[in-house]
Amino acid sequence: MQTAEDHKQAGNVLFKQEDYAGAVQEYTKAIIRDSSNPAYFTNRALCRLRLGQHEQVLSDCDKAIELSAESMKAHYYKSQALLELGRPNEALSAGRTAYTLAIAQKSASASAISTTVLMAKKNRWEARERRRIEAEGELLVEARALLEAARDSKLAAARAQLGGYELEDEVDTIHHTYRAKIDALEGALGRVDEAFRVRTVPEYLIDPISFNVFYDPVISKSGQSYEKSVLLEHLKNHKFDPFTREYLRPEDLRPNLALRAAAEEFLEHNGWAVDA
């Protein structure tokens, strides 16, 4: 009789062959044999992620987290599945937890996780933008309707009181006045919308190694800032500051809280920058 580990190893072989459905079957057999191992659930979750079975990914990840709250992979896969399901706020929360665990565990996945976190921020911003644009559209329709009602009321009053050339002049004046008001209203909303269309990322918000917007910046002894996960990967193989070439250790790094706050503030209003 095959053990749970036998089924896991068989699943690993099928995963490498990109037979994700077959791997799911083997990991399921491993879980039937031993449902106390969180790795079996995260392995199956990754296969289901590749298969686009996002709700099942969440189920597997939640079970893995129940067994081990420090399962970095479970939080990471959960974040990715939540992104695909259009739930960016939850994806952001899971991604942040995964990133913290990855840094603590010195995992090579930290950089990829930070990218997922940034994507969750972008998707959250896009959802907010859609709601904002819809609300502005409704506001424009309602405001235009009020102006048109006021215009029609004045036209009716003019027609009841005036006649001949005097009426024609008054009608032209009313139409011109309210057309100008409607144009001003539409222009004002357009200018507000333009404020949300900045398309330049300030250089100080970009990591000099990966060229991505900062998520978790740290500062080295030389005063240069880097994305933490990217720099830690560099320091695994090279014990020096990428810019100054001076000897540098992970414990020499300090969080750049001001830069992190600036990056978060920028992304709150410019989520598109993640793809810049």
Order of alpha helices (4+ residues) and beta strands (2+ residues): alpha-alpha-alpha-alpha-alpha-alpha-alpha-alpha-beta-beta-alpha-beta-alpha
